[in-house]
Structure formats: C-alpha cells, structure tokens
C-alpha cells in the first residue's frame, strides 16, 4: 500500500509518496503507525493527543474512512492508496 502526502506533509518527509510493505488486512491505525515509524517527525504534524488532528484529512482509496467505514479499524487491501491532506487555503 502507499501513502500520498500533500503540501507541508510532503515537505516534512521530503516525499510525495511513500510505499509501505503491509499485508492485506492491516488497518488504517496500523498503516498510520507504520508511516510514523518511518517518518517520526510527521507524527507531530498529523496527530494531536493520540488522534488524527482535526485539521488533517485522511482518505483511503478516495473515501474518508471515518465517514464511510470503520475509521481507524478500517481494514485495508495490500494495494490501498492512503492520502493525508493538511488544511488548504487560497483564493
């Protein structure tokens, strides 16, 4: 599975995409933990008090797992695409 990182999150890791070797059946929580294990500095940008920061959006294959699935316990396929978005502003 792989993560897409946008804006300052990509800058923190110096990567726009990160491939993780996780098996099918891993959860969103496990995928986040694996991402933070590889890039510990990213966790401070994404989590607050152990939870996803309110201003961060997380998508799994284009859908918000907190609205359409089981949130952190959403089970992922090995080829899942996960994305993290910080707040976006502009005019």
C-alpha positions in Angstrom: 0.0 0.0 0.0 1.1 3.5 -0.4 0.6 6.9 1.1 0.3 10.2 -0.8 1.4 13.2 1.2 0.5 16.8 0.3 1.8 20.3 1.0 3.8 20.7 4.2 3.4 16.9 5.0 5.3 16.1 1.8 7.9 18.7 2.8 8.4 17.2 6.3 9.2 13.8 4.8 10.8 15.1 1.6 8.4 12.6 -0.1 5.2 13.0 -2.0 4.5 9.2 -2.0 5.6 6.6 0.5 5.3 2.8 -0.2 4.8 0.6 2.8 5.0 -3.2 2.9 1.9 -4.1 4.8 -0.2 -7.1 4.1 -3.9 -7.1 3.3 -5.9 -7.0 6.5 -3.8 -4.2 8.1 -5.9 -1.4 9.5 -5.8 2.4 9.0 -4.3 2.6 12.5 -1.5 0.1 11.6 -0.8 2.0 8.3 -0.5 5.3 10.2 1.8 3.7 12.8 4.0 2.2 10.0 4.2 5.7 8.4 5.1 7.4 11.6 7.7 4.7 12.3 9.4 5.5 9.1 8.9 9.3 9.5 8.6 10.1 13.2 8.8 13.8 12.5 5.5 13.5 10.6 3.5 12.4 13.6 3.7 15.9 15.3 2.1 17.3 12.1 -0.7 14.8 11.9 -1.7 13.7 15.5 -2.9 15.6 18.5 -3.4 13.8 21.8 -3.0 10.4 20.0 -5.8 11.1 17.5 -5.8 12.5 13.9 -5.6 16.3 14.2 -8.9 18.0 13.5 -7.4 19.9 10.5 -6.0 16.8 8.8 -7.9 14.8 6.2 -7.2 11.1 5.7 -8.6 9.3 2.7 -8.5 5.6 1.8 -8.9 5.0 -2.0 -10.5 8.4 -2.2 -13.0 8.0 0.6 -13.0 9.2 4.2 -12.9 6.0 6.4 -14.2 8.0 9.4 -17.4 8.7 7.4 -17.8 5.7 5.1 -16.1 2.8 7.0 -14.8 1.9 10.5 -12.3 4.8 11.0 -9.0 3.6 12.4 -10.2 0.0 12.3 -11.0 0.1 8.6 -9.3 -3.0 7.0 -7.1 -2.2 4.0 -6.1 -4.1 0.9 -2.4 -4.5 0.2 -2.7 -2.2 -2.8 -4.7 0.5 -0.9 -3.9 4.2 -1.6 -4.0 6.4 1.5 -3.7 10.1 1.4 -3.0 12.8 4.1 -4.1 16.4 3.5 -3.3 19.4 5.7 -5.5 22.5 5.6 -5.7 24.1 2.3 -6.1 27.9 1.9 -6.1 30.1 -1.1 -8.3 32.4 -3.1 
